[in-house]
């Protein structure tokens, strides 16, 4: 008797249930705001305070539903910033289209066994409105709490819905700001300074070649760091040929601080490559850069 190999379960080829897919996407939306475990969001704290005042209750929060908890990114009067999610007030709030009002949680079978409800000081009154993502995911709830049972009037609930829309808009703006690349810091350009005094060399007149004779090198200048000496002939800066003393100034214009300039130097008949750091011009340096020597 031939034994057939067991067939793979058809369940392995089935996509996950739609509610699982939607929950994964909803959680991704929650985490995209980067507000979980943050305590420094005063705009959301302000919305929570406004919600408490418009409902005449002492406690309110802007709660985001993470996988297993509710994190109150904005809070007013809350002693704890997170609560278990499973079966809690906020989870029930996002499961329905309109506001959720619980007049006395201790007498409501859905909530009576919650840790935050049990005991004399537990939650009794609750009112909450879903926070809608731009893709209509219900990412959390704006909610108010009280230790005393009570009612919610239509005007207060309307205010709560308006504040929930404001909280959703703040979260959306925050995510947009996080996604936007930061502008590159603008580097202030400087007029570079080399620290040499020059005059035209005879190369231009004799051989029609560029070059400036170095007459002196300032102490601790970029030219000194590059090893330039008097009697060197400076041929080019970054491939810009030097024909006249003012060419040194123009070759070093609009430079980033701490960048480098590549120098071509003629010394004893040999062309050398040197590198000089760009330094901002000291006082009076620009007027004298590249000019002929004069008595101090």
HELIX and SHEET records of a PDB file:
HELIX    1   1 UNK A   10  UNK A   13  5                                   4    
HELIX    2   2 UNK A   18  UNK A   32  1                                  15    
HELIX    3   3 UNK A   42  UNK A   55  1                                  14    
HELIX    4   4 UNK A   89  UNK A   94  1                                   6    
HELIX    5   5 UNK A  105  UNK A  107  5                                   3    
HELIX    6   6 UNK A  154  UNK A  179  1                                  26    
HELIX    7   7 UNK A  202  UNK A  207  1                                   6    
HELIX    8   8 UNK A  222  UNK A  225  1                                   4    
HELIX    9   9 UNK A  246  UNK A  251  1                                   6    
HELIX   10  10 UNK A  285  UNK A  288  1                                   4    
SHEET    1   A 6 UNK A  82  UNK A  84  0                                        
SHEET    2   A 6 UNK A  69  UNK A  76 -1                                        
SHEET    3   A 6 UNK A  59  UNK A  65 -1                                        
SHEET    4   A 6 UNK A 138  UNK A 146 -1                                        
SHEET    5   A 6 UNK A 125  UNK A 132 -1                                        
SHEET    6   A 6 UNK A 100  UNK A 102 -1                                        
SHEET    1   B 2 UNK A 189  UNK A 190  0                                        
SHEET    2   B 2 UNK A 255  UNK A 256 -1                                        
SHEET    1   C 2 UNK A 192  UNK A 193  0                                        
SHEET    2   C 2 UNK A 279  UNK A 280 -1                                        
SHEET    1   D 4 UNK A 196  UNK A 200  0                                        
SHEET    2   D 4 UNK A 212  UNK A 217 -1                                        
SHEET    3   D 4 UNK A 233  UNK A 237 -1                                        
SHEET    4   D 4 UNK A 240  UNK A 241 -1                                        
SHEET    1   E 5 UNK A 196  UNK A 200  0                                        
SHEET    2   E 5 UNK A 212  UNK A 217 -1                                        
SHEET    3   E 5 UNK A 233  UNK A 237 -1                                        
SHEET    4   E 5 UNK A 260  UNK A 267 -1                                        
SHEET    5   E 5 UNK A 270  UNK A 277 -1                                        
END                                                                             
